[in-house]
Amino acid sequence: MFTGIIESVGKVKSMQPTGGDIRLTIESDDLDFSDVKLGDSIASNGICLTVVDLGSNHYSVDVSRETIARTALETLKAGHTVNLEKAMLPTTRFGGHIVAGHVDGVGVVSKLQQDARSIYIEIEIPQELAHYTATKGSITVDGISLTTNLVRDNIVSLNIIPHTAQVTNIAKHWLVGNKVNIEVDIVARYLERLLNKSQTGGMNTPSPQSQITEAFLADNGFMK
């Protein structure tokens, strides 16, 4: 589990095809590797990946074909920068929102311009993910926990403050047309499942009808 608060910007050292998969090696002189061990998870551009090899300033992960197909990882090349976050601890300050590191889809940067000291960005996300987003809600883009300014159909607009631009790969790597990893708010996914009255159980038997309705959520302050 992660929070979407980036700890370091790393650099792709190599991407080595291995039996149809990819062995990805990322290096960083800023990330603290002292408490990282084999088998730990590191979110790399928002993708939860397992460390299979470890050095003093780098780590390697094996990326499956499923992950390659569902993310923008195949657009990376040696030298590209990536956002890094180690898995959170129980004592970690929860500065972002709940991030699983399970990418839901790939978005495309459709607009990018300076807005005073901020960077204004619009991202076109897959249509099937649009209903999980909300104005002033949370979304994870390349592992970064961000607040949406506005959602119009499947276009999400964001303002990136100077600090966020400096400590992530946004200023250096994001351009119009770039693909980015999108993870929607996990709470929205669970709410949808609770509201769905036709889910079936694990043994192909109907689940009990949920008592949580849109009216219930509105009455208890979850919806406006």
C-alpha positions in Angstrom: 0.0 0.0 0.0 1.2 3.5 -0.9 0.1 7.1 -0.4 1.1 8.7 -3.7 3.6 11.0 -2.1 6.8 10.6 -4.2 10.0 9.9 -2.3 12.5 10.1 -5.2 12.8 10.4 -8.9 14.8 7.4 -10.3 16.2 6.7 -13.7 15.7 3.6 -15.9 19.0 1.9 -16.1 18.0 -1.0 -18.3 15.0 -2.9 -19.7 16.0 -6.4 -20.5 13.6 -8.8 -22.3 13.5 -12.1 -20.5 11.4 -14.9 -21.8 8.5 -12.6 -22.9 8.7 -10.6 -19.7 10.9 -7.6 -18.9 13.6 -7.3 -16.2 13.5 -3.6 -15.3 16.4 -2.0 -13.4 16.0 1.4 -11.9 18.7 3.5 -10.1 18.4 6.4 -7.7 20.9 8.2 -5.6 18.2 9.8 -3.5 16.0 6.9 -2.5 17.0 5.4 0.9 17.7 1.7 0.2 18.8 0.9 3.8 15.5 -0.6 4.8 14.7 -2.3 1.4 15.1 -6.0 1.0 14.3 -8.6 -1.6 10.6 -9.2 -2.0 9.7 -5.6 -0.9 7.4 -3.5 -3.1 8.3 -0.2 -4.7 5.8 1.8 -6.7 7.6 2.8 -9.9 5.5 5.3 -11.9 2.6 4.1 -9.8 3.1 0.4 -10.6 3.5 -1.8 -7.5 6.6 -4.0 -8.4 8.5 -6.6 -6.4 12.2 -6.2 -5.8 14.1 -9.3 -7.1 17.6 -7.8 -7.2 19.1 -5.1 -5.1 22.2 -2.9 -5.1 23.4 0.1 -3.1 21.6 2.6 -5.4 19.5 0.4 -7.7 16.9 -2.3 -7.8 15.5 -4.7 -10.4 12.0 -6.0 -10.9 10.4 -8.6 -13.2 7.5 -7.2 -15.1 4.9 -9.7 -16.4 3.1 -9.5 -19.7 -0.1 -8.6 -17.9 1.5 -5.5 -16.3 3.1 -4.5 -19.7 -0.3 -4.7 -21.3 -2.2 -2.7 -18.7 0.3 0.1 -18.1 2.5 2.6 -20.0 5.6 0.8 -19.0 6.5 -0.2 -22.5 7.0 3.5 -23.4 9.9 3.7 -21.0 13.5 3.6 -22.3 16.9 3.6 -20.6 17.5 7.1 -19.2 13.8 7.9 -18.7 12.9 9.3 -15.2 10.3 7.5 -13.0 8.5 8.4 -9.8 9.4 6.2 -6.8 7.7 5.4 -3.5 8.4 2.6 -1.1 5.5 0.8 0.5 4.1 2.7 3.5 4.7 1.7 7.1 2.1 1.8 9.9 4.0 4.8 11.2 4.1 6.7 7.9 2.5 10.1 7.7 -0.5 9.6 5.4 0.0 12.7 3.2 -1.8 11.5 0.0 -4.7 9.0 -0.4 -5.0 5.2 -0.4 -3.0 4.0 -3.4 -2.7 0.3 -4.2 -0.2 0.5 -7.0 -2.6 -1.5 -9.2 -2.9 0.5 -12.4 -6.4 0.7 -13.8 -5.6 2.1 -17.2 -3.4 4.3 -19.3 -4.2 8.0 -19.9 -2.8 10.6 -22.3 -1.6 14.1 -21.5 -3.8 16.2 -23.8 -3.0 19.7 -22.6 -0.1 21.2 -20.7 0.6 24.9 -20.1 1.9 27.3 -17.5 -0.7 28.7 -15.1 1.0 31.4 -12.9 3.5 29.4 -10.9 1.6 26.1 -11.5 1.4 23.8 -14.5 -2.1 23.3 -15.8 -2.6 19.8 -17.2 -5.5 17.9 -18.8 -5.4 14.1 -19.1 -7.7 12.0 -21.2 -8.4 8.9 -19.3 -10.1 5.7 -20.5 -13.9 6.2 -20.8 -14.6 3.2 -18.6 -12.7 4.9 -15.7 -14.4 8.3 -16.0 -17.2 7.5 -13.6 -14.7 6.7 -10.8 -13.5 10.3 -10.8 -15.0 13.4 -9.3 -14.2 17.1 -9.2 -12.0 17.8 -6.2 -11.5 14.1 -5.8 -8.3 12.1 -5.8 -6.5 10.3 -8.7 -3.1 8.7 -9.0 -1.1 9.6 -12.1 2.3 7.9 -12.6 2.2 7.2 -8.9 1.5 10.8 -7.8 -1.5 11.5 -5.6 -3.3 14.5 -7.2 -6.5 16.4 -6.6 -8.7 16.9 -9.7 -9.7 20.5 -10.5 -12.6 19.4 -12.8 -13.8 16.3 -14.6 -15.5 16.8 -18.0 -16.6 13.5 -19.5 -13.3 11.6 -19.5 -11.0 14.7 -19.3 -9.4 15.3 -15.9 -7.8 18.7 -15.3 -5.1 19.2 -12.7 -2.9 22.0 -11.4 0.6 21.0 -10.4 2.3 23.2 -7.8 6.0 24.0 -8.2 7.0 21.7 -5.4 5.3 18.7 -6.9 6.8 19.5 -10.3 10.3 19.6 -8.8 10.1 16.4 -6.8 8.5 14.2 -9.5 9.2 13.6 -13.2 6.4 15.9 -14.4 8.6 18.9 -15.3 11.2 16.8 -17.0 9.2 14.1 -18.7 5.5 15.0 -19.2 4.7 16.3 -22.7 1.4 16.5 -24.7 0.8 13.0 -26.1 2.7 11.2 -23.3 1.1 8.1 -21.9 0.6 8.0 -18.1 -0.5 5.3 -15.6 -3.9 6.0 -14.0 -5.2 4.5 -10.7 -8.6 5.7 -9.7 -9.7 6.2 -6.1 -10.1 2.7 -4.5 -13.0 4.0 -2.4 -15.0 4.7 -5.5 -14.5 1.2 -6.7 -15.8 -0.4 -3.5 -18.7 2.0 -3.4 -19.7 0.9 -6.9 -19.6 -2.8 -5.8 -21.7 -2.1 -2.7 -24.3 -0.3 -4.8 -24.5 -3.0 -7.4 -27.5 -5.1 -6.6 -26.8 -7.9 -9.0 -23.4 -9.2 -7.8 -23.0 -12.9 -7.5 -21.1 -14.7 -4.7 -18.1 -16.9 -5.1 -20.3 -20.0 -5.4 -22.4 -18.5 -8.2 -25.2 -17.7 -5.7 -26.8 -14.3 -5.5 -25.3 -12.0 -2.9 -27.7 -10.3 -0.4 -29.0 -7.0 -1.6 -26.9 -4.2 -0.2 -28.6 -1.8 2.2 -26.3 1.0 1.0 -28.1 3.1 -1.5 -27.4 6.4 -3.1 -30.0 8.0 -0.8 -28.2 6.5 2.2 -24.8 7.9 1.1 -26.4 11.3 0.4 -28.0 11.4 3.9 -24.8 10.5 5.6 -22.6 13.1 3.8 -20.9 11.0 1.2 -22.5 12.6 -1.8 -23.5 16.1 -2.6 
